[in-house]
């Protein structure tokens, strides 16, 4: 149960790092929030990250998140966007359990989550790519 709960938090932590208070159906509101505040709201993931630590997991910031102005032609908007950064998560025995990778510095909207599929057998793929803006 703890593993499933932990993975759920990991799966959403990347989104939480940049999410804004909004209607769930409104993709454009998120983009507007990000551009109106000059950057995407970065504090929403704090509670989830603290929760992981309180549950005994350790977050290691391998590379800090770097944000730059990125122009997205499909929305005709420039948005301050996380383009790189890497976080790894370890259990109490220092075993790697998951990572969140924000990229290589390229202006895009994609983040990659990976996890140990042996530990989280309910999620056997072990990897998922998701958009920062969905």
N, CA, C and O atoms as a DFTB+ gen file, in Angstrom:
536 C
 N C O
     1  1       0.824      -1.192       0.000
     2  2       0.000       0.000       0.000
     3  2       0.870       1.258       0.000
     4  3       0.609       2.208      -0.738
     5  1       1.912       1.247       0.844
     6  2       2.802       2.404       0.922
     7  2       3.502       2.621      -0.422
     8  3       3.680       3.761      -0.851
     9  1       3.902       1.523      -1.093
    10  2       4.579       1.628      -2.382
    11  2       3.661       2.245      -3.433
    12  3       4.084       3.108      -4.202
    13  1       2.413       1.805      -3.465
    14  2       1.452       2.346      -4.429
    15  2       1.198       3.808      -4.149
    16  3       1.142       4.619      -5.073
    17  1       1.044       4.153      -2.884
    18  2       0.826       5.544      -2.509
    19  2       2.025       6.393      -2.901
    20  3       1.871       7.488      -3.442
    21  1       3.211       5.884      -2.627
    22  2       4.436       6.603      -2.950
    23  2       4.550       6.829      -4.454
    24  3       4.884       7.932      -4.886
    25  1       4.278       5.802      -5.256
    26  2       4.389       5.941      -6.699
    27  2       3.378       6.950      -7.224
    28  3       3.680       7.723      -8.133
    29  1       2.186       6.943      -6.655
    30  2       1.187       7.926      -7.073
    31  2       1.698       9.330      -6.851
    32  3       1.505      10.207      -7.693
    33  1       2.348       9.546      -5.722
    34  2       2.914      10.868      -5.437
    35  2       4.009      11.174      -6.440
    36  3       4.059      12.283      -6.973
    37  1       4.891      10.215      -6.712
    38  2       5.969      10.410      -7.678
    39  2       5.404      10.724      -9.056
    40  3       5.921      11.595      -9.755
    41  1       4.342      10.018      -9.452
    42  2       3.768      10.230     -10.775
    43  2       3.234      11.646     -10.945
    44  3       3.224      12.180     -12.055
    45  1       2.793      12.249      -9.859
    46  2       2.219      13.580      -9.949
    47  2       3.143      14.676      -9.466
    48  3       2.797      15.852      -9.570
    49  1       4.314      14.329      -8.939
    50  2       5.185      15.355      -8.390
    51  2       5.666      16.311      -9.482
    52  3       5.757      17.519      -9.263
    53  1       5.969      15.768     -10.645
    54  2       6.407      16.637     -11.740
    55  2       5.348      17.643     -12.114
    56  3       5.650      18.818     -12.325
    57  1       4.127      17.203     -12.197
    58  2       3.036      18.123     -12.484
    59  2       2.857      19.105     -11.338
    60  3       2.607      20.288     -11.567
    61  1       2.982      18.629     -10.116
    62  2       2.818      19.502      -8.957
    63  2       3.881      20.573      -8.895
    64  3       3.639      21.648      -8.345
    65  1       5.045      20.310      -9.441
    66  2       6.112      21.299      -9.411
    67  2       5.767      22.551     -10.199
    68  3       6.304      23.626      -9.933
    69  1       4.872      22.411     -11.167
    70  2       4.555      23.573     -11.980
    71  2       3.072      23.861     -12.076
    72  3       2.666      24.705     -12.874
    73  1       2.253      23.187     -11.291
    74  2       0.816      23.372     -11.442
    75  2       0.345      24.683     -10.840
    76  3       0.971      25.225      -9.930
    77  1      -0.759      25.180     -11.357
    78  2      -1.379      26.401     -10.877
    79  2      -2.781      26.068     -10.416
    80  3      -3.361      25.084     -10.876
    81  1      -3.341      26.865      -9.517
    82  2      -4.728      26.660      -9.146
    83  2      -5.577      27.013     -10.357
    84  3      -5.474      28.114     -10.899
    85  1      -6.409      26.080     -10.773
    86  2      -7.189      26.278     -11.985
    87  2      -8.298      25.256     -12.050
    88  3      -8.350      24.324     -11.248
    89  1      -9.189      25.436     -13.015
    90  2     -10.166      24.406     -13.328
    91  2      -9.415      23.278     -14.011
    92  3      -8.543      23.531     -14.843
    93  1      -9.739      22.041     -13.674
    94  2      -9.027      20.907     -14.237
    95  2      -9.183      20.807     -15.737
    96  3      -8.303      20.265     -16.406
    97  1     -10.282      21.317     -16.293
    98  2     -10.532      21.203     -17.723
    99  2      -9.829      22.273     -18.546
   100  3      -9.875      22.212     -19.775
   101  1      -9.192      23.233     -17.930
   102  2      -8.746      24.409     -18.658
   103  2      -7.255      24.415     -18.942
   104  3      -6.461      24.896     -18.133
   105  1      -6.882      23.883     -20.087
   106  2      -5.495      23.896     -20.544
   107  2      -5.026      25.327     -20.772
   108  3      -3.909      25.675     -20.389
   109  1      -5.867      26.171     -21.394
   110  2      -5.484      27.554     -21.678
   111  2      -5.299      28.353     -20.403
   112  3      -4.423      29.216     -20.356
   113  1      -6.091      28.103     -19.360
   114  2      -5.912      28.811     -18.101
   115  2      -4.549      28.541     -17.511
   116  3      -3.940      29.439     -16.930
   117  1      -4.052      27.319     -17.646
   118  2      -2.728      27.006     -17.127
   119  2      -1.677      27.828     -17.854
   120  3      -0.784      28.397     -17.226
   121  1      -1.782      27.892     -19.174
   122  2      -0.819      28.676     -19.940
   123  2      -0.917      30.148     -19.565
   124  3       0.101      30.831     -19.450
   125  1      -2.139      30.636     -19.373
   126  2      -2.327      32.028     -18.972
   127  2      -1.730      32.271     -17.595
   128  3      -1.072      33.289     -17.377
   129  1      -1.950      31.349     -16.664
   130  2      -1.382      31.475     -15.328
   131  2       0.130      31.582     -15.425
   132  3       0.740      32.444     -14.792
   133  1       0.725      30.717     -16.210
   134  2       2.172      30.721     -16.321
   135  2       2.687      32.016     -16.925
   136  3       3.704      32.536     -16.469
   137  1       2.023      32.546     -17.927
   138  2       2.515      33.760     -18.561
   139  2       2.158      34.993     -17.748
   140  3       2.926      35.955     -17.735
   141  1       1.016      34.994     -17.069
   142  2       0.639      36.152     -16.266
   143  2       1.514      36.313     -15.036
   144  3       1.730      37.438     -14.586
   145  1       2.017      35.235     -14.486
   146  2       2.846      35.317     -13.296
   147  2       4.321      35.295     -13.649
   148  3       5.171      35.249     -12.760
   149  1       4.632      35.327     -14.928
   150  2       5.983      35.310     -15.469
   151  2       6.673      33.958     -15.342
   152  3       7.738      33.760     -15.929
   153  1       6.114      33.054     -14.616
   154  2       6.617      31.692     -14.601
   155  2       5.553      30.780     -14.025
   156  3       4.622      31.228     -13.356
   157  1       5.706      29.508     -14.295
   158  2       4.741      28.554     -13.767
   159  2       4.887      28.476     -12.254
   160  3       5.987      28.578     -11.711
   161  1       3.771      28.296     -11.599
   162  2       3.773      28.228     -10.131
   163  2       4.564      26.997      -9.702
   164  3       4.216      25.880     -10.083
   165  1       5.617      27.182      -8.918
   166  2       6.524      26.080      -8.600
   167  2       6.374      25.561      -7.179
   168  3       7.140      24.684      -6.779
   169  1       5.432      26.056      -6.406
   170  2       5.357      25.665      -5.002
   171  2       4.364      24.548      -4.715
   172  3       4.364      23.998      -3.614
   173  1       3.525      24.204      -5.671
   174  2       2.483      23.211      -5.417
   175  2       3.060      21.833      -5.120
   176  3       2.435      21.064      -4.390
   177  1       4.218      21.496      -5.651
   178  2       4.822      20.193      -5.404
   179  2       5.506      20.072      -4.064
   180  3       5.893      18.973      -3.666
   181  1       5.663      21.188      -3.351
   182  2       6.371      21.168      -2.078
   183  2       5.718      20.225      -1.077
   184  3       6.417      19.454      -0.419
   185  1       4.416      20.266      -0.947
   186  2       3.728      19.408       0.019
   187  2       3.941      17.933      -0.311
   188  3       4.177      17.126       0.589
   189  1       3.862      17.576      -1.581
   190  2       4.066      16.180      -1.974
   191  2       5.495      15.743      -1.679
   192  3       5.719      14.625      -1.215
   193  1       6.455      16.610      -1.942
   194  2       7.853      16.274      -1.693
   195  2       8.107      16.119      -0.197
   196  3       8.837      15.214       0.209
   197  1       7.522      16.981       0.626
   198  2       7.659      16.864       2.079
   199  2       7.033      15.555       2.542
   200  3       7.573      14.876       3.415
   201  1       5.887      15.202       1.952
   202  2       5.226      13.949       2.300
   203  2       6.112      12.739       2.045
   204  3       6.133      11.801       2.842
   205  1       6.845      12.760       0.930
   206  2       7.747      11.651       0.623
   207  2       8.829      11.530       1.684
   208  3       9.144      10.430       2.139
   209  1       9.390      12.649       2.070
   210  2      10.439      12.644       3.093
   211  2       9.867      12.153       4.423
   212  3      10.505      11.365       5.121
   213  1       8.670      12.616       4.772
   214  2       8.031      12.171       6.015
   215  2       7.742      10.677       5.993
   216  3       7.710      10.039       7.046
   217  1       7.532      10.108       4.805
   218  2       7.297       8.669       4.685
   219  2       8.601       7.870       4.675
   220  3       8.585       6.646       4.545
   221  1       9.726       8.570       4.814
   222  2      11.011       7.882       4.899
   223  2      11.794       7.844       3.610
   224  3      12.886       7.276       3.582
   225  1      11.285       8.425       2.542
   226  2      12.013       8.463       1.279
   227  2      12.882       9.707       1.227
   228  3      12.543      10.748       1.790
   229  1      13.987       9.581       0.553
   230  2      14.932      10.682       0.440
   231  2      14.929      11.212      -0.981
   232  3      15.048      10.447      -1.939
   233  1      14.791      12.528      -1.116
   234  2      14.868      13.171      -2.419
   235  2      16.260      13.765      -2.568
   236  3      16.734      14.501      -1.701
   237  1      16.902      13.437      -3.670
   238  2      18.215      13.975      -3.981
   239  2      18.077      14.848      -5.225
   240  3      17.632      14.384      -6.275
   241  1      18.458      16.104      -5.096
   242  2      18.469      17.001      -6.248
   243  2      19.814      16.816      -6.950
   244  3      20.820      17.409      -6.560
   245  1      19.811      15.991      -7.979
   246  2      21.025      15.696      -8.725
   247  2      21.430      16.915      -9.544
   248  3      22.593      17.319      -9.542
   249  1      20.469      17.490     -10.237
   250  2      20.647      18.729     -10.993
   251  2      19.465      19.631     -10.684
   252  3      18.321      19.184     -10.778
   253  1      19.700      20.881     -10.319
   254  2      18.575      21.768     -10.011
   255  2      17.752      22.062     -11.255
   256  3      18.242      21.983     -12.381
   257  1      16.492      22.402     -11.026
   258  2      15.624      22.769     -12.140
   259  2      16.085      24.100     -12.715
   260  3      16.276      25.077     -11.991
   261  1      16.259      24.119     -14.029
   262  2      16.583      25.346     -14.757
   263  2      15.367      25.730     -15.585
   264  3      14.822      24.907     -16.320
   265  1      14.948      26.972     -15.464
   266  2      13.801      27.471     -16.227
   267  2      14.278      28.576     -17.158
   268  3      15.080      29.429     -16.778
   269  1      13.769      28.543     -18.379
   270  2      14.076      29.588     -19.347
   271  2      12.811      29.949     -20.119
   272  3      11.827      29.210     -20.097
   273  1      12.845      31.090     -20.799
   274  2      11.739      31.485     -21.665
   275  2      11.717      30.578     -22.886
   276  3      12.706      30.476     -23.612
   277  1      10.592      29.926     -23.105
   278  2      10.425      29.052     -24.265
   279  2       9.206      29.514     -25.043
   280  3       8.146      29.762     -24.468
   281  1       9.364      29.625     -26.338
   282  2       8.241      29.976     -27.201
   283  2       7.620      28.692     -27.716
   284  3       8.311      27.832     -28.262
   285  1       6.299      28.564     -27.539
   286  2       5.548      27.411     -28.018
   287  2       4.656      27.874     -29.152
   288  3       3.644      28.540     -28.932
   289  1       5.040      27.514     -30.367
   290  2       4.330      27.939     -31.568
   291  2       2.873      27.490     -31.552
   292  3       1.988      28.229     -31.985
   293  1       2.620      26.268     -31.048
   294  2       1.252      25.745     -31.064
   295  2       0.284      26.595     -30.241
   296  3      -0.920      26.578     -30.496
   297  1       0.800      27.342     -29.251
   298  2      -0.047      28.223     -28.438
   299  2       0.260      29.696     -28.675
   300  3      -0.416      30.568     -28.129
   301  1       1.286      29.980     -29.493
   302  2       1.743      31.341     -29.761
   303  2       1.992      32.090     -28.446
   304  3       1.549      33.223     -28.261
   305  1       2.720      31.416     -27.533
   306  2       3.016      31.981     -26.219
   307  2       4.457      31.684     -25.836
   308  3       5.010      30.640     -26.185
   309  1       5.050      32.619     -25.115
   310  2       6.342      32.397     -24.481
   311  2       6.077      32.162     -23.003
   312  3       5.404      32.956     -22.346
   313  1       6.617      31.059     -22.488
   314  2       6.360      30.647     -21.110
   315  2       7.692      30.291     -20.459
   316  3       8.509      29.598     -21.065
   317  1       7.918      30.751     -19.248
   318  2       9.092      30.303     -18.505
   319  2       8.847      28.842     -18.156
   320  3       7.878      28.508     -17.475
   321  1       9.740      27.976     -18.632
   322  2       9.516      26.544     -18.605
   323  2      10.713      25.817     -18.002
   324  3      11.854      26.136     -18.336
   325  1      10.476      24.847     -17.121
   326  2      11.583      23.995     -16.675
   327  2      12.112      23.194     -17.865
   328  3      11.355      22.469     -18.510
   329  1      13.401      23.323     -18.156
   330  2      13.983      22.635     -19.306
   331  2      15.038      21.610     -18.906
   332  3      15.444      20.784     -19.723
   333  1      15.479      21.658     -17.661
   334  2      16.404      20.642     -17.170
   335  2      16.272      20.547     -15.663
   336  3      15.714      21.430     -15.011
   337  1      16.783      19.489     -15.139
   338  2      16.733      19.210     -13.709
   339  2      16.489      17.731     -13.508
   340  3      15.772      17.097     -14.281
   341  1      17.085      17.190     -12.473
   342  2      16.940      15.769     -12.196
   343  2      16.814      15.561     -10.695
   344  3      17.643      16.036      -9.918
   345  1      15.756      14.838     -10.293
   346  2      15.529      14.472      -8.904
   347  2      15.475      12.951      -8.827
   348  3      14.831      12.296      -9.646
   349  1      16.166      12.399      -7.824
   350  2      16.127      10.963      -7.603
   351  2      15.577      10.704      -6.214
   352  3      15.735      11.522      -5.308
   353  1      14.925       9.552      -6.054
   354  2      14.289       9.186      -4.800
   355  2      14.813       7.827      -4.347
   356  3      14.934       6.891      -5.137
   357  1      15.121       7.746      -3.043
   358  2      15.719       6.551      -2.464
   359  2      14.932       6.107      -1.239
   360  3      14.357       6.926      -0.522
   361  1      14.915       4.782      -1.008
   362  2      14.258       4.265       0.179
   363  2      15.205       4.357       1.374
   364  3      16.297       4.915       1.258
   365  1      14.794       3.813       2.520
   366  2      15.582       3.908       3.746
   367  2      16.899       3.138       3.672
   368  3      17.803       3.380       4.471
   369  1      17.012       2.216       2.721
   370  2      18.250       1.450       2.548
   371  2      19.133       2.022       1.445
   372  3      20.057       1.356       0.978
   373  1      18.855       3.238       1.035
   374  2      19.584       3.921      -0.046
   375  2      19.451       3.232      -1.394
   376  3      20.338       3.355      -2.239
   377  1      18.361       2.512      -1.607
   378  2      18.074       1.918      -2.907
   379  2      17.290       2.918      -3.745
   380  3      16.311       3.495      -3.271
   381  1      17.715       3.125      -4.984
   382  2      16.993       4.015      -5.899
   383  2      15.613       3.430      -6.153
   384  3      15.471       2.230      -6.390
   385  1      14.585       4.295      -6.102
   386  2      13.227       3.835      -6.388
   387  2      12.582       4.606      -7.535
   388  3      11.706       4.071      -8.215
   389  1      13.002       5.867      -7.765
   390  2      12.362       6.646      -8.828
   391  2      13.205       7.879      -9.164
   392  3      14.069       8.296      -8.394
   393  1      12.922       8.449     -10.344
   394  2      13.566       9.686     -10.798
   395  2      12.571      10.526     -11.572
   396  3      11.622      10.008     -12.160
   397  1      12.799      11.822     -11.563
   398  2      12.057      12.755     -12.407
   399  2      13.097      13.576     -13.150
   400  3      13.931      14.240     -12.535
   401  1      13.043      13.528     -14.481
   402  2      14.022      14.197     -15.338
   403  2      13.318      15.255     -16.178
   404  3      12.442      14.931     -16.980
   405  1      13.696      16.513     -15.998
   406  2      13.077      17.621     -16.708
   407  2      13.720      17.902     -18.059
   408  3      13.291      18.825     -18.752
   409  1      14.721      17.149     -18.451
   410  2      15.250      17.286     -19.803
   411  2      16.700      17.717     -19.863
   412  3      17.402      17.783     -18.853
   413  1      17.127      18.012     -21.092
   414  2      18.529      18.319     -21.369
   415  2      18.777      19.789     -21.675
   416  3      19.846      20.141     -22.175
   417  1      17.812      20.651     -21.384
   418  2      17.962      22.083     -21.651
   419  2      17.212      22.539     -22.886
   420  3      17.179      23.731     -23.191
   421  1      16.608      21.596     -23.602
   422  2      15.843      21.911     -24.798
   423  2      14.482      22.482     -24.414
   424  3      13.826      21.987     -23.498
   425  1      14.065      23.528     -25.123
   426  2      12.729      24.089     -24.890
   427  2      11.678      23.114     -25.389
   428  3      11.396      23.047     -26.586
   429  1      11.109      22.370     -24.477
   430  2       9.990      21.508     -24.787
   431  2       9.140      21.368     -23.534
   432  3       9.480      21.908     -22.481
   433  1       8.055      20.656     -23.649
   434  2       7.117      20.549     -22.538
   435  2       7.183      19.207     -21.826
   436  3       6.312      18.920     -21.005
   437  1       8.190      18.366     -22.108
   438  2       8.172      16.978     -21.661
   439  2       9.068      16.718     -20.461
   440  3      10.184      17.228     -20.367
   441  1       8.545      15.907     -19.548
   442  2       9.257      15.435     -18.360
   443  2       9.171      13.912     -18.376
   444  3       8.152      13.349     -18.776
   445  1      10.238      13.248     -17.942
   446  2      10.256      11.792     -17.904
   447  2      10.342      11.313     -16.463
   448  3      11.219      11.731     -15.706
   449  1       9.420      10.432     -16.098
   450  2       9.443       9.794     -14.785
   451  2       9.847       8.342     -14.980
   452  3       9.339       7.661     -15.871
   453  1      10.755       7.878     -14.149
   454  2      11.127       6.470     -14.175
   455  2      11.057       5.933     -12.754
   456  3      11.239       6.673     -11.786
   457  1      10.790       4.632     -12.641
   458  2      10.716       4.019     -11.324
   459  2      11.082       2.555     -11.440
   460  3      11.062       1.977     -12.527
   461  1      11.412       1.967     -10.313
   462  2      11.749       0.557     -10.253
   463  2      10.455      -0.259     -10.344
   464  3       9.668      -0.300      -9.399
   465  1      10.251      -0.899     -11.480
   466  2       9.023      -1.663     -11.717
   467  2       8.956      -2.907     -10.841
   468  3       7.871      -3.454     -10.643
   469  1      10.073      -3.363     -10.318
   470  2      10.045      -4.497      -9.390
   471  2       9.447      -4.080      -8.050
   472  3       8.755      -4.866      -7.404
   473  1       9.707      -2.869      -7.643
   474  2       9.147      -2.355      -6.389
   475  2       7.691      -1.965      -6.584
   476  3       6.843      -2.260      -5.743
   477  1       7.407      -1.304      -7.695
   478  2       6.051      -0.823      -7.981
   479  2       5.430      -1.704      -9.060
   480  3       5.226      -1.269     -10.194
   481  1       5.136      -2.936      -8.694
   482  2       4.652      -3.924      -9.671
   483  2       3.295      -3.566     -10.264
   484  3       2.925      -4.099     -11.310
   485  1       2.542      -2.671      -9.617
   486  2       1.275      -2.214     -10.194
   487  2       1.499      -1.301     -11.398
   488  3       0.562      -1.023     -12.147
   489  1       2.728      -0.834     -11.588
   490  2       3.091       0.059     -12.683
   491  2       4.302      -0.533     -13.404
   492  3       5.413      -0.025     -13.255
   493  1       4.104      -1.604     -14.185
   494  2       5.216      -2.389     -14.725
   495  2       6.040      -1.723     -15.820
   496  3       7.128      -2.206     -16.135
   497  1       5.561      -0.637     -16.407
   498  2       6.335      -0.039     -17.496
   499  2       7.630       0.585     -16.987
   500  3       8.648       0.549     -17.679
   501  1       7.601       1.153     -15.794
   502  2       8.796       1.742     -15.213
   503  2       9.177       3.093     -15.776
   504  3      10.174       3.676     -15.349
   505  1       8.406       3.611     -16.728
   506  2       8.738       4.905     -17.321
   507  2       7.459       5.555     -17.874
   508  3       6.556       4.877     -18.364
   509  1       7.416       6.865     -17.779
   510  2       6.309       7.618     -18.354
   511  2       6.802       9.010     -18.706
   512  3       7.515       9.644     -17.928
   513  1       6.420       9.476     -19.876
   514  2       6.705      10.846     -20.284
   515  2       5.404      11.613     -20.219
   516  3       4.370      11.124     -20.675
   517  1       5.442      12.820     -19.652
   518  2       4.219      13.620     -19.548
   519  2       4.519      15.080     -19.861
   520  3       5.658      15.534     -19.760
   521  1       3.475      15.800     -20.241
   522  2       3.596      17.221     -20.562
   523  2       3.508      18.050     -19.294
   524  3       2.705      17.767     -18.406
   525  1       4.331      19.062     -19.219
   526  2       4.284      20.008     -18.109
   527  2       2.973      20.773     -18.062
   528  3       2.579      21.275     -17.009
   529  1       2.299      20.863     -19.199
   530  2       1.135      21.745     -19.313
   531  2      -0.197      21.009     -19.371
   532  3      -1.198      21.599     -19.777
   533  1      -0.240      19.747     -18.982
   534  2      -1.516      19.027     -18.986
   535  2      -1.893      18.619     -17.598
   536  3      -2.938      18.000     -17.398
